[in-house]
Amino acid sequence: MVRGGVFSAATVLAAAALVSIPARAQSDSTQHGAAANREYAAVFAHSDNPCSADYATAPYLQCMGRELKFVESHLGAFIDDLRGVAGSSEELAALNKADAAWHDYRESFCLLPYQRFAGGTIKGPMSADCRLRLDRAYMKELSGMYMLFQLPK
């Protein structure tokens, strides 16, 4: 209640309680968004063709194995952070469903070189390159979908 331009202590406390709940949730969401931005930045600080100097199959696959492990680790953390940004249980369920479908797509699509080039040594490098390209593209799509550019880095 206001008397003479002064708010009562109960009014101030009630308003603070109402504002603090969404602010806390917003703060958590902002922190998760900032963490997602850091995961994204770590991946895109690396070249999109990190193993181009390794022309032979075995060294290329070793290099790509290291790079894929790095990217997939950051991608997993990125997705976990996006789960913390989700604003509702429905959004979280949709993100989880999309993520599972995307993983199935990536695995299926990146196995194609094993069928196309069944007798050749290029199938392994092509499959690894496919996974790297798709992981990076997926992160770009999700970053845009969640408008992470608007959140702190």
C-alpha positions in Angstrom: 0.0 0.0 0.0 1.2 3.5 -0.7 0.9 6.3 1.9 2.3 9.7 1.0 4.5 8.3 -1.8 6.1 5.6 0.4 5.7 1.9 -0.2 5.0 -0.3 2.8 7.7 -3.0 3.6 5.2 -5.7 2.8 4.5 -4.3 -0.7 8.2 -4.0 -1.4 8.9 -7.6 -0.2 6.0 -9.0 -2.2 7.2 -7.2 -5.4 10.7 -8.4 -4.8 9.6 -12.0 -4.4 7.6 -11.9 -7.6 10.4 -10.4 -9.6 13.2 -12.5 -8.1 11.8 -15.9 -9.3 11.8 -15.0 -13.0 15.0 -13.1 -12.6 16.7 -16.2 -11.1 15.4 -18.4 -13.9 16.5 -15.8 -16.5 19.9 -15.6 -14.8 20.2 -19.4 -15.1 19.1 -19.3 -18.7 21.6 -16.5 -19.5 24.4 -18.4 -17.8 23.6 -21.5 -19.8 23.4 -19.4 -23.0 26.8 -17.9 -22.2 28.2 -21.4 -21.6 26.8 -22.5 -24.9 28.5 -19.6 -26.6 31.8 -20.7 -25.1 31.4 -24.2 -26.4 30.5 -22.9 -29.8 33.5 -20.6 -29.9 35.8 -23.4 -28.9 34.7 -25.5 -31.9 34.8 -22.6 -34.4 38.2 -21.5 -33.2 39.4 -24.7 -35.0 39.7 -24.9 -38.7 36.9 -26.3 -40.7 39.5 -28.5 -42.4 41.9 -29.3 -39.6 43.6 -32.3 -41.1 44.3 -31.0 -44.6 48.1 -31.5 -44.2 47.6 -35.2 -43.6 47.1 -36.7 -47.0 47.7 -40.4 -46.3 44.7 -42.3 -44.9 46.1 -43.4 -41.5 47.5 -40.0 -40.4 44.3 -38.3 -41.7 42.1 -40.6 -39.7 44.2 -40.2 -36.6 44.0 -36.4 -36.9 40.2 -36.5 -37.6 39.7 -38.9 -34.7 41.3 -36.3 -32.4 39.3 -33.5 -33.9 36.0 -35.4 -33.8 36.5 -36.2 -30.1 37.1 -32.5 -29.4 34.1 -31.3 -31.4 31.8 -34.0 -30.1 32.8 -33.2 -26.5 32.0 -29.5 -27.0 28.8 -30.4 -29.0 27.5 -32.5 -26.1 28.2 -29.7 -23.6 26.6 -27.2 -26.0 23.4 -29.3 -26.2 23.4 -29.6 -22.4 23.7 -25.9 -22.1 20.8 -25.4 -24.5 18.7 -27.6 -22.4 19.3 -25.1 -19.6 18.1 -22.3 -21.9 14.8 -24.1 -22.7 11.9 -22.1 -21.4 9.4 -24.9 -20.9 9.2 -28.6 -20.6 7.6 -28.7 -24.1 10.6 -26.9 -25.6 13.0 -29.2 -23.8 11.1 -32.3 -25.1 11.2 -30.8 -28.6 15.0 -30.1 -28.3 15.6 -33.7 -27.1 13.5 -35.2 -29.9 15.3 -33.0 -32.5 18.7 -33.9 -31.1 17.9 -37.7 -31.2 16.7 -37.4 -34.7 19.7 -35.4 -35.7 22.1 -38.0 -34.3 20.3 -40.7 -36.2 20.5 -38.7 -39.4 24.2 -38.0 -39.0 25.1 -41.6 -38.3 23.0 -42.8 -41.3 24.3 -40.2 -43.7 27.9 -40.5 -42.7 27.8 -44.2 -43.3 27.1 -43.7 -47.0 30.8 -43.5 -48.0 31.2 -47.1 -46.6 28.7 -48.2 -49.2 29.7 -45.9 -52.0 33.4 -46.7 -51.7 33.3 -50.1 -50.1 36.5 -51.3 -51.7 38.5 -48.1 -51.3 40.5 -46.4 -48.5 38.7 -43.1 -49.0 35.5 -44.3 -47.2 37.0 -43.7 -43.7 38.2 -40.2 -44.4 35.0 -39.3 -46.2 32.9 -40.5 -43.3 35.0 -38.7 -40.7 34.8 -35.5 -42.8 31.1 -35.9 -43.0 30.7 -36.1 -39.3 32.8 -33.1 -38.7 31.0 -31.0 -41.2 27.6 -32.0 -39.9 28.5 -31.5 -36.3 29.6 -27.9 -37.1 26.5 -27.2 -39.2 24.3 -28.5 -36.4 25.9 -26.2 -33.9 25.4 -23.2 -36.3 21.7 -24.1 -36.8 21.1 -24.4 -33.1 23.0 -21.3 -32.3 20.8 -19.4 -34.7 17.6 -21.0 -33.5 18.4 -20.0 -29.9 19.7 -16.6 -30.9 22.9 -17.1 -28.8 24.4 -14.1 -30.5 22.2 -12.0 -28.1 23.7 -13.6 -25.0 27.0 -12.9 -23.3 30.1 -14.6 -24.7 
